[in-house]
Amino acid sequence: MKYNIVAIGDVHWGAIDPDKQLQEFELFLQFIEAMINEIDLVVINGDYFDYKLPLNSRSAIHAINCMHRLVELSYGIDYEEYFKIRIVRGTKSHDEDQLEVFRNLESGMSTPSELSHFRIIDTLTMEETLECLNILYGPDENIPSDDYYVKYIDTLFNPKRINMGFFHGNFDILTNAAAVESIKNNNLPTVIFDYNLLKNIINGPIITSHQHKHAIIHPLYNIGSYSRWEFDQEEPKGFGFITYDTETCNFEYKQIENIFTPEYDTYEFRTSDFKSTKEMTELVNVVKKKVSENPTSHIRVKIIVDDESPEKAMFV
């Protein structure tokens, strides 16, 4: 069977102006609505919230309303299931257990199962979410890596074939090597996902989020954050669209771009790059033109003074 899956990570409700964030999230909901007959599963892949939000804040209200709209779309007007929804719990300091506000959506079941229409994943879980599609879900858990792999050895080495995985947290291949060593050496309660281990037990894509920069190290696909609200995040933002064939185990991943998120551009130069202050004036004019054409963009100019010219230094 062939399935279409949409995955969005690091929404971080509360990180930016709530009304602007709502406008951006509308794009995601519109995509779901337009593809309603094609989608089989939607995964919220961690950090739906940015911090503990006051319930009466606009960010919290928008976040709750948008989740309920997604659930409404998943059932359709005839209340027949169009697609399932899975939420992978994100980093504790972000989601802050606020996903409990959606717990009542878990089909009214005291113990959500693989048949559940809507489910929040709190611990490493292997589930046949769709017929013949076994998915391994790995939320960010506060436990040292060594303890983690002992605790979940039976889940990781399940005799059933695992078709794909959704994870939120630190992957060793995406995280600074010094940080990984520090976490391991100090036995900190932070899981480091083992890329080589997981790619050997998962017969398909590994979808992850937590690091906000979109990255691909086949078969690992880091979705990145949905929006942009800081510098050093110049790459396109958005969400993932995955097609998976359970018979052949072939899959295709596409990144759907969020075209409404603000631009954060950095220009870095050295004063030795310029022959004169006239050339530096031309740079200033380029920046001014960009700001006038797109007043909502954010621009950072880094100029390193690395020559002996007092005229250039004064100009900077």
Stockholm file with secondary structure:
# STOCKHOLM 1.0

chainA/1-316         MKYNIVAIGDVHWGAIDPDKQLQEFELFLQFIEAMINEIDLVVINGDYFDYKLPLNSRSAIHAINCMHRLVELSYGIDYEEYFKIRIVRGTKSHDEDQLEVFRNLESGMSTPSELSHFRIIDTLTMEETLECLNILYGPDENIPSDDYYVKYIDTLFNPKRINMGFFHGNFDILTNAAAVESIKNNNLPTVIFDYNLLKNIINGPIITSHQHKHAIIHPLYNIGSYSRWEFDQEEPKGFGFITYDTETCNFEYKQIENIFTPEYDTYEFRTSDFKSTKEMTELVNVVKKKVSENPTSHIRVKIIVDDESPEKAMFV
#=GR chainA/1-316 SS CEEEEEEECCCCBTSSCHHHHHHHHHHHHHHHHHTTTTCCEEEEESCSBSSCCCTTSHHHHHHHHHHHHHHHHHHTTTTCCSCEEEEECCCHHHHTTGGGGGGGGSTTCSSCCTTCSEEEECSCEEEEEETTEEEEEECCCSSCHHHHHHHTHHHHTCSSCBCEEEEESEETTTSCHHHHHHHHHTTCSCCEECHHHHHHHBSSCEEEESSSSCEEETTEEECCCSSCCSSSCCSCCEEEEEEEETTTCCEEEEEEECTTSCCEEEEEEEGGGCSSHHHHHHHHHHHHHHHHHCTTCEEEEEEECCSSCHHHHHHC
#=GC SS_cons         CEEEEEEECCCCBTSSCHHHHHHHHHHHHHHHHHTTTTCCEEEEESCSBSSCCCTTSHHHHHHHHHHHHHHHHHHTTTTCCSCEEEEECCCHHHHTTGGGGGGGGSTTCSSCCTTCSEEEECSCEEEEEETTEEEEEECCCSSCHHHHHHHTHHHHTCSSCBCEEEEESEETTTSCHHHHHHHHHTTCSCCEECHHHHHHHBSSCEEEESSSSCEEETTEEECCCSSCCSSSCCSCCEEEEEEEETTTCCEEEEEEECTTSCCEEEEEEEGGGCSSHHHHHHHHHHHHHHHHHCTTCEEEEEEECCSSCHHHHHHC
//
